[in-house]
Amino acid sequence: MDQTSPETSLRDAIRRAAARALELEPESVPLTYPPKPELGDLATPVCFELARVARRAPRDLAQAIVGAFEPGNGIARVEVAGGGYINAFLERGDVLRRLLADEEEAAPEADGAKIIVEHTNINPNKAAHIGHLRNAVLGDTLVRFQRRLGRPVEVQNYIDDTGVQVADLVVGFRVLRGLELDDVRQRYSASALRERNERFDYVAWDLYAEVGRHYADDEARLTQRAETLHAMEQGDNPVAELAAFVAHRMVQHHLTTMHRLGIRYDVLTHESDILRLRFWDQAFEQLKSAGAIHEAAEGKNAGCWVMDLPGVDEGAGEDQKVIVRSNGTVTYVGKDIAYQMWKFGLLGRDFRYRRFDWSPQDALYDIWTTCSDDNEGDAPSFGEGQRVYNVIDVRQSYLQRVVTEGLRSLGHDSEAERSVHFSYEMVALTPAAVAAMLPGHELTEEDRGKAFVEMSGRKGLGVRADDLIDTLIERAEAEVRKRQTDVDDDSVRETARRIAVGALRYYMLRYTKNRVVAFDLDAALAFEGETGPYLQYSVVRARNILSKTAERHGADSTTRERLIAGLDLEALPPETLGDHWGLVQAVLRSPATVRQAVESLELATVAKHAYVLAQKFNSFYHSYHVAAEKNEAVRTTRAAIVAAYHDGMVQLLDLMGISVPERM
């Protein structure tokens, strides 16, 4: 059996059979799964589509195709079902042996069509919070899925280091604390922070909320923000230097936080470099030349350069968007248009690059960052993607549409079509989680009755990402110590870390993207139900079954070589076929589920599939003995199925960024 997947083999064989029998070759061969293993492993309704072209009954067409079908390449036989379905039966023993041999479907060869995924994009003004984690987990998982499909992916993290939020933090240090750059360097050095048991990003978290109250007490103080922003945009002054310093320190913290969850990036793109390298000036000239924007002569936008957006849906946003304000400053969306043009290689300009400076801590991994001075000699090539995914929450849908329309107005229709806004709903906390994570926050009677409570960074109401991760680890560690009394502390902590990360990542993935995630600590860490720990525990249980089998029947009885040589599906009682082969079928569907998730941008599909797969396995091991089975052929075959589940689930969890502890 070659490396082609059963799905690909069936599609190709159906096309060849249709060409021979009907002199028709279907453009696509959709596949479904029969409800029971005895009805087959794969099915296709292609004849219902062909009936419109051939003007024949679907069942007649199915019979003709089945008559011309040539078995092989993993397909044992096909048969007609119902009014025109074609059901296919795999060479099941060979398929199971292939799973055990880890002969996965060969990923398609990379065609050079680079995919760019931009995600996380935390304002560098305070510690990362729980809401940022959904963006990062969704973006990172999309990257993992794409790479599993053999696609070259570049991961970008946009750093808005010249925005309002950073300006407010600078106001906090300079106005509220009376500190300039040298003062901040000294007071918040790594050694000084350690002595006070503080973290720079946590200091900034509190200071940012304090600045919000500072403005609220007297709105005239907002001039401090405007003056700071102007100085930051001008550059080469003490205010801009302080802004650059605090932003860099914050990015170090953000990268460290995300690294705890296995999330990495290839390049950090800085808004300050877009300004310094005059990306916007280039985009502005192109937009003006194409007539994509014009200067408004009257009305509320008089003196501004605007983009007309006719046909905007009711409530979706304005029908005219300001790109350059009347004072000459460019809006966020204007800079985003220039950035999107660069991503596709349409701008005619490029950043310069250097390695990211991790000091004062050790480098966690090699990552590049944009800069406006000279390139480092071995800097790789970034940008020039063929498809771009911007992972940004649903509240930015209108602005993302403006960016896409900006490309279209320049005649880049193809790139506009390949600009994908991966939108998702926000993260909130259940009232129970608020009580657990924010003990000082008094919930109102109204909030206690809600399904979730919204967070507010400006008000300081929110859960910092590292606090959440630490709390999950502490709770997981307490649970592990109850179950494992004979394990050293380091092993307990590592087990707890994996459980906590698995719980968090799975919780962020399990909900569909258009649903608000109401995070709950107890629900995320439960060892039963639709949770990461439940999936991890199923793998540990499969591993234990194989270990017990090896203890009773010899160390070599569960090696993959022995299982491949000794499995015999015919040895199983016929009435148990559905339970045994049904579990293997579920494992086989994982690659197709990943493809479907990428195509639909609904990553919850894979999380749900993993949960259903774990449920099937738990039902299987409750129903059938493995180590205690006396019939060697039956025992070996069941052990082979358990091993196939173990390996398949480990791979599936890894794609979701979840690792499995040795014990639970």
Secondary structure, DSSP 4 states (H G I P E B T S, - for coil): --SS-HHHHHHHHHHHHHHHHHS---S----B--SSGGG-SEEE-HHHHHHHHHTS-HHHHHHHHHHH---BTTEEEEEEETTTEEEEEE-HHHHHHHHHTT-PPPPPPP-S--EEEE-----TTS--BHHHHHHHHHHHHHHHHHHHTT--EEEEEEE-TTSHHHHHHHHIIIIIS---HHHHHHHT-HHHHHHHT--HHHHHHHHHHHHHHHHHH-GGGHHHHHHHHHHHHH-SSHHHHHHHHHHHHHHHHHHHHHHTTT---SEEEEHHHHHHTTHHHHHHHHHHHTTS-EE--SSTTTTSEEEE-TTPPTTS--SEEEEE-TTSPBPHHHHHHHHHHHHTT-SS---EEEE---TTSPPSS--EEEESSPPPTT-------SEEEEE--GGGHHHHHHHHHHHHHTT-HHHHHTEEEE----EEE-HHHHHHH-TT----HHHHTSS-B--BTTTTBS-BHHHHHHHHHHHHHHHHHHH-SSS-HHHHHHHHHHHHHHHHHHHHHHS-TTS-EEE-HHHHH-SSSSSHHHHHHHHHHHHHHHHHHHHHH-GGGGSHHHHHHH--GGGS-GGGHHHHHHHHHHHHTHHHHHHHHHHHT-THHHHHHHHHHHHHHHHHHHH--STT---HHHHHHHHHHHHHHHHHHHHHHHHTT----S--
